[in-house]
Amino acid sequence: MTSNSALQQVKRLYQAQKAGHTGSLDPLATGVLPLCFGEATKVSHYLLDSDKTYIARCELGSVTTTGDSDGEVIATEPVPVVDKQQLLKLLASFTGSQLQTPPMFSALKHNGRPLYEYARKGITIEREARPVNIFDIKLVNFSCTSAESEQQFIEIEVHCSKGTYIRTLCEDIGQKLGCGAYISSLRRIHSGPFSLSQSYTLEQLVALSESDADNIDELLLDTDTAIKTLPKIILNEAQFDTISHGNNIINESVTTTSSQNDFRLYYNDKLLALAVLNKEGLLQPKRLLFL
């Protein structure tokens, strides 16, 4: 199932006119996929830009055409015997800000078509390396301390910025070990403020909708749960009227040092708009919500 397929099925369950997901998962991958409906689609880009956390299993000793277990093995090498401390040191070397070249088997577009369509035809498109940040890599499990091990793998938990390709990270780890590697499983356990423990499977949603349509409505979260990290400003009646007409307002609680932030504007405990601080120090509406 693709991320868009999951979105379309849930969109039908909710009979939503507008819907969007907040970052594609590879077909191989499972885990957290936040979906936005109606007016909440106006804040989806905040989730697209948010950090993600994954659990990935990297099979050592082979390289595949796709960087994962869906591809064909094109090279094999013996796996070196390494201990836990060596692995921890190796993983630490991949943390921090860096440039990463997106894989050909990705949903990135070239001339309006995803790269994986070219890759399936054996066509390689030149890609520019992009800045990413890998904040932390934890070693979850491993089996490469003995040459006699039947399965040679490492399992890692990766906290990273948007746009980070875990399959590329896995391949790079394999290259540094000198044996090659590919991903055999990938699970997103956090996406922005949302975790796997908050998530529902498609099967659960279908079952709830069949028993009582109100059941799935109760699962919907408030729009502002996606943007809780943004500073909050409460408007008075006059400011509400001004913002509602798309005009700027003065707010003494905002300083010029906050110019890089977006702000959540509320009136009567209801999220009204998103705003930015303009050059004149005024709060300028960026997105009007629920008007």
Long-range contacts (C-beta under 8 A, 24 or more apart in sequence): 1-27, 1-202, 2-27, 3-33, 6-33, 6-35, 6-202, 7-33, 7-35, 9-202, 10-35, 10-202, 10-205, 11-35, 11-37, 13-205, 13-206, 13-209, 13-216, 14-216, 14-217, 14-220, 20-44, 22-47, 22-48, 22-50, 22-191, 22-192, 23-47, 23-48, 23-52, 23-162, 23-191, 24-107, 25-186, 25-188, 26-68, 26-167, 26-186, 27-70, 28-68, 28-69, 28-70, 28-183, 28-185, 28-186, 29-54, 29-186, 29-187, 29-188, 30-186, 30-187, 30-188, 31-186, 31-187, 31-188, 31-189, 31-191, 31-196, 31-199, 32-188, 32-189, 32-190, 32-191, 32-194, 32-195, 32-196, 32-198, 32-199, 33-188, 33-191, 33-199, 34-191, 34-192, 34-194, 34-226, 36-226, 37-220, 39-223, 39-289, 39-290, 40-223, 40-226, 42-274, 42-287, 42-289, 43-223, 43-226, 43-227, 43-274, 43-287, 43-289, 44-226, 46-192, 46-226, 46-227, 46-230, 47-191, 47-192, 47-194, 47-226, 48-162, 49-162, 50-162, 50-191, 50-192, 50-193, 51-135, 51-159, 51-160, 51-161, 51-162, 51-190, 51-192, 52-159, 52-160, 52-161, 52-162, 52-164, 52-188, 52-190, 52-191, 52-192, 53-157, 53-158, 53-159, 53-160, 53-188, 53-189, 53-190, 54-157, 54-158, 54-160, 54-166, 54-186, 54-187, 54-188, 54-189, 55-140, 55-155, 55-156, 55-157, 55-185, 55-186, 55-187, 55-189, 56-155, 56-156, 56-157, 56-158, 56-166, 56-169, 56-170, 56-183, 56-185, 56-186, 56-187, 57-153, 57-154, 57-155, 57-183, 57-184, 57-185, 57-186, 58-153, 58-154, 58-155, 58-156, 58-170, 58-173, 58-174, 58-181, 58-182, 58-183, 58-184, 59-151, 59-152, 59-153, 59-181, 59-182, 59-183, 59-184, 60-144, 60-152, 60-153, 60-154, 60-174, 60-177, 60-179, 60-180, 60-181, 61-152, 61-179, 61-180, 61-181, 62-180, 62-181, 62-182, 63-171, 63-174, 63-180, 63-181, 63-182, 64-182, 66-103, 66-105, 66-119, 66-167, 66-182, 67-103, 67-105, 67-167, 67-168, 67-170, 67-171, 67-182, 67-183, 68-105, 68-167, 68-182, 68-183, 68-184, 68-186, 69-182, 69-183, 69-184, 69-185, 71-105, 71-182, 75-180, 76-180, 77-178, 77-179, 77-180, 78-147, 78-179, 79-144, 79-147, 79-152, 79-177, 79-179, 80-144, 80-177, 80-178, 80-179, 81-144, 81-145, 81-146, 81-147, 82-144, 82-145, 82-177, 83-145, 84-139, 84-142, 84-145, 87-139, 87-142, 87-144, 87-154, 88-139, 90-173, 90-176, 90-177, 91-137, 91-138, 91-139, 91-156, 91-173, 92-137, 93-176, 94-134, 94-137, 94-169, 94-172, 94-173, 95-134, 95-135, 95-136, 95-137, 96-133, 96-134, 97-131, 97-132, 97-133, 98-131, 98-132, 98-133, 98-134, 99-129, 99-130, 99-131, 99-132, 100-129, 100-130, 100-132, 100-163, 100-164, 100-165, 100-168, 100-169, 101-127, 101-128, 101-129, 101-130, 101-168, 102-127, 102-130, 102-163, 102-165, 102-168, 103-165, 103-167, 103-168, 103-171, 105-167, 106-165, 130-163, 132-160, 132-161, 132-162, 132-163, 132-164, 133-160, 133-161, 133-164, 134-158, 134-159, 134-160, 134-161, 134-164, 134-169, 135-159, 135-160, 135-161, 152-179, 153-184, 154-181, 157-189, 159-190, 192-226, 193-225, 193-226, 193-228, 193-229, 222-271, 223-271, 223-289, 223-290, 224-264, 224-271, 227-262, 227-264, 227-274, 230-261, 230-262, 230-263, 230-264, 230-274, 231-258, 231-261, 231-263, 231-264, 232-263, 232-264, 232-266, 233-263, 233-264, 233-265, 233-266, 233-275, 233-283, 234-266, 234-267, 235-265, 235-266, 235-267, 235-272, 237-267, 239-267, 240-267, 240-272, 243-272, 243-273, 243-275, 243-283, 243-285, 243-288, 244-272, 244-288, 244-291, 246-285, 246-288, 247-285, 248-278, 248-280, 248-282, 248-283, 248-284, 248-285, 249-282, 249-283, 250-281, 250-282, 250-283, 251-283, 254-281, 254-283, 256-281, 262-286
